[in-house]
Amino acid sequence: MSRFRANLLLLITAFIWGTAFVAQQNGLDHVGPFTFTGFRFVLGTLVVLPLGLREYYRLKSQGGSIQTKDWIGMLLCGLFLFTGSASQQIGLMNTSVTNAGFFTGLYVPMVPLIMLVFWRQLPHWTIWPAAFGCLVGTYYLSGGSFSALNTGDVWILGGSIFWALQVIVIGFVVKSTQTPVLVAATQFGVCAILGVSIAIPLETIELQSVIAAGPDLLYAGILSIGVAFTLQAIAQRHTPQADAAIIMSGEILFAALAGALIQGERLTTEGYIGCAIMFSCILAVELLPLLRRRRKAIA
């Protein structure tokens, strides 16, 4: 596959993930957050599971195996992914698609900070100004006052911590097993089980409501989880990390665009400033360490 086609697939992936925030918010008109999360991941699991099983049996045919610690790691990935997804879904009940997209993106600078605290891995120097910049961006996006952050914003911000933890743990597990699709299918399955299990006692699940939320569930489940993940897994094998970092960051811009065009959301001048600052900081955290490694490789 050419680099151009790979980048195009990543752009499509970022578009699907960004616009899925609209489907997630609209689905809440018909079902509860845990019901939506559970059924969304049921659909996503059904799409990815056949590919994951194929990868698993291929590994076994080559004499490989999955260790117990790796299965535990996959379950942990699922727990973190579910917590982040459920927090995001709850947050969307009380915040905008634009805020949800940008606040979720804060997991990017959180990853190296968590790695520093728990694994003593020194981050690239850009994390410090970027973290401060994201704080400033959050201030402006909230309208120039942290007190203006509503409960939905707080849920999204809290969920971004678990998105960061999921990214860290899945990196370890995939490196250990060399089975990215199997890992994804397992964590999606965990999310599906947790979501439905929590929804049954806490929310009223009616067939009519699930059918009404059907288009949003199909988009957020089959496209956002199943198809988009598969496209990402394929494309990132054929394009440089820097390309992937830039294009995938477009997810938050697509979320803002979808919020404006579909949901009719509008930002204040301070909001636009906050978005610009946060997007610049997220890009810096992803790209500058890659550029440094490239210079070292050339030298």
Backbone hydrogen bonds, N-H to C=O, Kabsch-Sander energy under -0.5 kcal/mol:
donor,donor_aa,acceptor,acceptor_aa,energy
6,A,2,S,-2.2
7,N,3,R,-2.6
8,L,4,F,-2.1
9,L,5,R,-2.1
10,L,6,A,-2.0
11,L,7,N,-2.2
12,I,8,L,-2.2
13,T,9,L,-2.2
14,A,10,L,-2.8
15,F,11,L,-2.2
16,I,12,I,-2.6
17,W,13,T,-2.7
18,G,14,A,-2.4
19,T,15,F,-2.6
20,A,16,I,-1.5
21,F,18,G,-1.1
22,V,19,T,-1.2
23,A,19,T,-1.1
24,Q,20,A,-2.7
25,Q,21,F,-2.1
26,N,22,V,-2.9
27,G,23,A,-2.3
28,L,24,Q,-0.6
28,L,25,Q,-0.8
29,D,26,N,-1.8
30,H,27,G,-1.7
31,V,27,G,-1.9
36,F,32,G,-2.6
37,T,33,P,-2.3
38,G,34,F,-2.8
39,F,35,T,-2.6
40,R,36,F,-2.3
41,F,37,T,-2.0
42,V,38,G,-1.7
43,L,39,F,-2.1
44,G,40,R,-2.1
45,T,41,F,-2.5
46,L,42,V,-2.0
47,V,43,L,-1.4
48,V,44,G,-2.1
49,L,45,T,-3.1
52,G,48,V,-2.3
53,L,49,L,-2.9
54,R,50,P,-1.9
55,E,51,L,-2.0
56,Y,52,G,-2.2
57,Y,53,L,-2.8
58,R,54,R,-1.8
59,L,55,E,-2.0
60,K,56,Y,-2.2
61,S,57,Y,-2.2
62,Q,58,R,-1.0
62,Q,59,L,-0.5
63,G,60,K,-1.7
64,G,59,L,-2.6
67,Q,65,S,-0.6
70,D,67,Q,-0.5
71,W,67,Q,-1.9
72,I,68,T,-2.3
73,G,69,K,-2.1
74,M,70,D,-2.3
75,L,71,W,-2.2
76,L,72,I,-2.3
77,C,73,G,-2.4
78,G,74,M,-2.2
79,L,75,L,-2.1
80,F,76,L,-2.6
81,L,77,C,-2.8
82,F,78,G,-2.7
83,T,79,L,-2.4
84,G,80,F,-2.6
85,S,81,L,-2.7
86,A,82,F,-3.3
87,S,83,T,-2.2
88,Q,84,G,-2.1
89,Q,85,S,-2.4
90,I,86,A,-2.6
91,G,87,S,-2.5
92,L,88,Q,-1.9
93,M,90,I,-1.4
94,N,91,G,-2.0
95,T,91,G,-0.7
100,A,96,S,-2.3
101,G,97,V,-2.4
102,F,98,T,-2.3
103,F,99,N,-2.9
104,T,100,A,-2.0
105,G,101,G,-1.5
106,L,103,F,-1.1
107,Y,104,T,-1.8
108,V,105,G,-1.7
110,M,106,L,-1.3
111,V,107,Y,-1.7
113,L,109,P,-1.0
114,I,110,M,-2.8
115,M,111,V,-2.3
116,L,112,P,-1.7
117,V,113,L,-2.1
118,F,114,I,-2.7
119,W,114,I,-0.5
119,W,115,M,-1.5
120,R,116,L,-0.8
121,Q,115,M,-1.8
122,L,120,R,-0.7
127,I,124,H,-2.2
128,W,125,W,-1.2
130,A,126,T,-2.2
131,A,127,I,-2.6
132,F,128,W,-2.0
133,G,129,P,-2.7
134,C,130,A,-2.7
135,L,131,A,-1.7
136,V,132,F,-2.3
137,G,133,G,-2.9
138,T,134,C,-2.5
139,Y,135,L,-1.9
140,Y,136,V,-2.2
141,L,137,G,-2.8
142,S,138,T,-1.7
143,G,140,Y,-1.9
144,G,139,Y,-2.3
145,S,139,Y,-0.8
148,A,145,S,-1.7
149,L,146,F,-1.6
154,V,150,N,-2.0
155,W,151,T,-2.2
156,I,152,G,-2.2
157,L,153,D,-2.7
158,G,154,V,-2.7
159,G,155,W,-2.4
160,S,156,I,-1.6
161,I,157,L,-0.6
161,I,158,G,-1.0
162,F,158,G,-0.7
162,F,159,G,-0.5
163,W,159,G,-1.9
164,A,160,S,-2.0
165,L,161,I,-2.0
166,Q,162,F,-2.3
167,V,163,W,-2.2
168,I,164,A,-2.1
169,V,165,L,-2.6
170,I,166,Q,-2.6
171,G,167,V,-1.4
172,F,168,I,-1.5
173,V,169,V,-2.4
174,V,170,I,-2.7
175,K,171,G,-1.7
176,S,172,F,-1.7
177,T,173,V,-2.6
178,Q,174,V,-3.0
183,V,179,T,-2.3
184,A,180,P,-2.1
185,A,181,V,-2.8
186,T,182,L,-2.4
187,Q,183,V,-2.4
188,F,184,A,-2.4
189,G,185,A,-2.1
190,V,186,T,-2.1
191,C,187,Q,-2.1
192,A,188,F,-2.3
193,I,189,G,-2.4
194,L,190,V,-2.6
195,G,191,C,-2.7
196,V,192,A,-2.3
197,S,193,I,-2.3
198,I,194,L,-2.2
199,A,195,G,-2.2
200,I,196,V,-2.1
202,L,198,I,-1.5
203,E,199,A,-3.0
205,I,203,E,-0.7
206,E,204,T,-0.7
210,V,206,E,-2.4
211,I,207,L,-2.5
212,A,208,Q,-2.1
213,A,209,S,-1.9
214,G,211,I,-1.2
217,L,213,A,-2.7
218,L,214,G,-3.0
219,Y,215,P,-2.0
220,A,216,D,-2.8
221,G,217,L,-2.5
222,I,218,L,-1.2
223,L,218,L,-1.6
224,S,219,Y,-2.6
225,I,221,G,-0.9
226,G,221,G,-2.0
227,V,222,I,-3.1
228,A,223,L,-3.1
229,F,225,I,-1.0
230,T,226,G,-1.6
231,L,227,V,-2.5
232,Q,228,A,-2.4
233,A,229,F,-2.7
234,I,230,T,-2.0
235,A,231,L,-2.9
236,Q,232,Q,-2.5
237,R,234,I,-1.1
238,H,235,A,-2.2
244,A,240,P,-2.1
245,A,241,Q,-2.9
246,I,242,A,-2.1
247,I,243,D,-2.5
248,M,244,A,-2.8
249,S,245,A,-1.5
250,G,246,I,-0.6
250,G,247,I,-1.3
251,E,248,M,-1.7
252,I,249,S,-1.2
253,L,249,S,-0.6
254,F,250,G,-2.7
255,A,251,E,-2.0
256,A,252,I,-1.9
257,L,253,L,-2.5
258,A,254,F,-2.8
259,G,255,A,-2.4
260,A,256,A,-1.9
261,L,257,L,-2.9
262,I,258,A,-2.6
263,Q,258,A,-1.2
265,E,259,G,-2.9
272,Y,268,T,-2.1
273,I,269,T,-2.0
274,G,270,E,-2.5
275,C,271,G,-2.4
276,A,272,Y,-2.3
277,I,273,I,-2.4
278,M,274,G,-2.5
279,F,275,C,-2.6
280,S,276,A,-2.0
281,C,277,I,-2.2
282,I,278,M,-2.5
283,L,279,F,-2.3
284,A,280,S,-2.2
285,V,281,C,-2.3
286,E,282,I,-1.6
287,L,283,L,-2.9
288,L,284,A,-1.8
290,L,286,E,-0.5
291,L,287,L,-2.4
292,R,288,L,-2.1
293,R,289,P,-2.0
294,R,290,L,-2.0
295,R,291,L,-2.2
296,K,292,R,-2.1
297,A,293,R,-2.1
298,I,294,R,-2.2
299,A,295,R,-2.5
